[in-house]
Amino acid sequence: MASNTPNLDLYKKDPVQDGDDTFNIETMLNENWDKIDEGIGDAAESKTAIDAHKAAAMPHKFIGSDGKVYRWGLGQQGGQFGFIYEEVVV
């Protein structure tokens, strides 16, 4: 009996039970290739976002008790490594 893979939901035939079935290019190949391509595209977008996040000196934002927006990160300031932040001025 045919099944689907757990992560990308790719269509799989069971060679023992489905061995006499007609090979359907659309469901057995093309739809699976589309799912793989979509999964790779999602992964590439995620990697781009992660790389940009890692490259930014202060990638995070918060609103201070004074109502101002600050960005923050970890880095060196005054020769000391630690939490650094600055006000975001628009």
N, C-alpha and C positions, 0 to 999 in steps of 0.2 A: 504494500500500500504506500502511496506517495506521502511525503511529509515535507515539512519546512524547517529550515535551519533556525536556531533560536535568536541569533543576533540580527541578521539582515533579512530574515524571512525568505530565504532563497528556496525555490521549489526543487525537491529531490525525489527521484523515482527509486523504488526498491527493485533492484535487478532481479530478485527471485520472484516476487509477487507481480511485478509490472513488466516483466521481460517481454511479453507478447504485445504490449501496447504500441501503438503507432507513435513514432517520434514526432513531437510537435515543436517546431523551431521557435514559435512565439512564446509558449509557456516554459519550455525547457531551457531555452537559451536567452532569447531577447529580453524577456521580463527580468530574468536573473541579472543580465548585464546592466540593465537600467537601475536595478536596486544597488548593485555594486558601485556603479558610477555615482549615484546619489550619495551613498555612504562615504565614498572617497571625497566628494565635494564638501560634505558636512565636516569631515575630518580636517580638510585643508583650511576651511574657514575657521574652525576652532584653533588650529595651529597658528594661523595668522593673528588671531586675537590674543592668544597666549604669548606669542613672541612680542607683540606690541606692548602687552602688559608688563612683561619682564624687562623690556627696554626702557620703559618710562621710569624716571627717577622717583616720582611720587604719583603712582597710578590710582590711588584711592581718594575719595572725597568724604567729608563729613560737614555737618552744620554745627558750629560751636554754640555755646550757651549765649553768646552775644548775637546769634542769628546770622553771623557771617559764614560763608562757605570757605572751607579750607581743603587743601589737598595734602596728602601725607604718604609717607613711605618709610623705608628703612635705608639708612645711608650714613655718611660721615658728615659731621658738621663740627667745626672747631677741633678737628683731630680726634673726635670721639664718634664711635659707631653707635647708632641707636635710632629712635623714632624722630623723624623730622617732618615738619609741616610748614605750610605758608598759606596766607590768605589768597583766595582766587579773586583777582580783580578783573571785572568785565569791562 
